[in-house]
Amino acid sequence: MGLYDKHVLPRIINCVCAAKPIMKQREKVVPLAEGTVLEIGIGTGLNLPYYDADRVARVIGLDPSEKSWELAGKRAAQLDFDVEFIGLPGEQIPLEDASIDTVLVTYALCTIPDPVTALHGMARVLRPGGSLIFCEHGKAPDHSVCKRQDQINPLWRRIFGGCNLNRDIPHLLDDGGFEVVDLERMYLPGTPKFAGYTFWGSARLT
């Protein structure tokens, strides 16, 4: 990992992902989590203030960037529940089968190199009856926007640490062993269309 990826990129991602429209999305989905929560791609902890402490017992955060987790220290220290950090990529989940009540993934499936493998791992650790809560940007429905996404994506991926603009999120969830039970989607106001088409909702094990 180079100096850019280790020290600069986490701060850039923290800034971009803390934009007001994105934080409003976090405010919608994070409070739905309950019990023991596995957060995939916890990053700098931008979701942490939105957890409902009355519903959450513990949060286990998985992320390959230890520098990002350093930036989350103050957010984690102010919480009324335990937060544990595991410094591994999303494809590697060192937890027991059926040990998690809620899996939360926000703005992470775009970046995980093998999202289907990662989703199968999430399905493995989720208990029967548990929920996957998600909020992700991805492939737009309009041909002109989708074409633009495909054009920009190679450069975008290099600049933003592997982030992809054009992943079909519902299709990935299906391939990863989940059935979407609640799905909303729209272009986020105040964001470029090519980067702002957003899916959010919940899914269960198939």
ChimeraX attribute file (.defattr): number of C-alpha atoms within 10 A of each C-alpha:
attribute: neighborCount
match mode: 1-to-1
recipient: residues
	/A:1	7
	/A:2	7
	/A:3	8
	/A:4	11
	/A:5	15
	/A:6	14
	/A:7	14
	/A:8	12
	/A:9	18
	/A:10	23
	/A:11	16
	/A:12	13
	/A:13	15
	/A:14	17
	/A:15	11
	/A:16	12
	/A:17	18
	/A:18	16
	/A:19	12
	/A:20	13
	/A:21	14
	/A:22	22
	/A:23	14
	/A:24	12
	/A:25	18
	/A:26	24
	/A:27	14
	/A:28	13
	/A:29	21
	/A:30	22
	/A:31	19
	/A:32	19
	/A:33	25
	/A:34	23
	/A:35	16
	/A:36	19
	/A:37	24
	/A:38	29
	/A:39	28
	/A:40	29
	/A:41	25
	/A:42	27
	/A:43	27
	/A:44	27
	/A:45	20
	/A:46	18
	/A:47	22
	/A:48	20
	/A:49	16
	/A:50	16
	/A:51	22
	/A:52	16
	/A:53	16
	/A:54	11
	/A:55	14
	/A:56	20
	/A:57	16
	/A:58	18
	/A:59	26
	/A:60	18
	/A:61	21
	/A:62	25
	/A:63	22
	/A:64	18
	/A:65	22
	/A:66	18
	/A:67	19
	/A:68	22
	/A:69	22
	/A:70	13
	/A:71	17
	/A:72	18
	/A:73	12
	/A:74	12
	/A:75	14
	/A:76	20
	/A:77	11
	/A:78	10
	/A:79	13
	/A:80	14
	/A:81	16
	/A:82	13
	/A:83	16
	/A:84	12
	/A:85	17
	/A:86	18
	/A:87	16
	/A:88	17
	/A:89	17
	/A:90	25
	/A:91	19
	/A:92	16
	/A:93	17
	/A:94	11
	/A:95	15
	/A:96	10
	/A:97	13
	/A:98	15
	/A:99	16
	/A:100	25
	/A:101	22
	/A:102	26
	/A:103	27
	/A:104	27
	/A:105	24
	/A:106	25
	/A:107	22
	/A:108	22
	/A:109	28
	/A:110	21
	/A:111	18
	/A:112	20
	/A:113	15
	/A:114	13
	/A:115	21
	/A:116	19
	/A:117	18
	/A:118	20
	/A:119	24
	/A:120	18
	/A:121	20
	/A:122	31
	/A:123	24
	/A:124	19
	/A:125	21
	/A:126	26
	/A:127	18
	/A:128	15
	/A:129	10
	/A:130	21
	/A:131	25
	/A:132	28
	/A:133	23
	/A:134	25
	/A:135	26
	/A:136	24
	/A:137	28
	/A:138	24
	/A:139	25
	/A:140	26
	/A:141	12
	/A:142	10
	/A:143	10
	/A:144	10
	/A:145	18
	/A:146	19
	/A:147	15
	/A:148	16
	/A:149	22
	/A:150	15
	/A:151	13
	/A:152	16
	/A:153	19
	/A:154	14
	/A:155	12
	/A:156	16
	/A:157	15
	/A:158	11
	/A:159	14
	/A:160	16
	/A:161	15
	/A:162	16
	/A:163	21
	/A:164	26
	/A:165	26
	/A:166	23
	/A:167	20
	/A:168	17
	/A:169	21
	/A:170	19
	/A:171	13
	/A:172	16
	/A:173	22
	/A:174	16
	/A:175	15
	/A:176	20
	/A:177	20
	/A:178	22
	/A:179	17
	/A:180	21
	/A:181	11
	/A:182	11
	/A:183	13
	/A:184	10
	/A:185	14
	/A:186	14
	/A:187	17
	/A:188	18
	/A:189	12
	/A:190	11
	/A:191	14
	/A:192	11
	/A:193	18
	/A:194	23
	/A:195	22
	/A:196	21
	/A:197	23
	/A:198	21
	/A:199	24
	/A:200	24
	/A:201	18
	/A:202	20
	/A:203	22
	/A:204	21
	/A:205	21
	/A:206	11
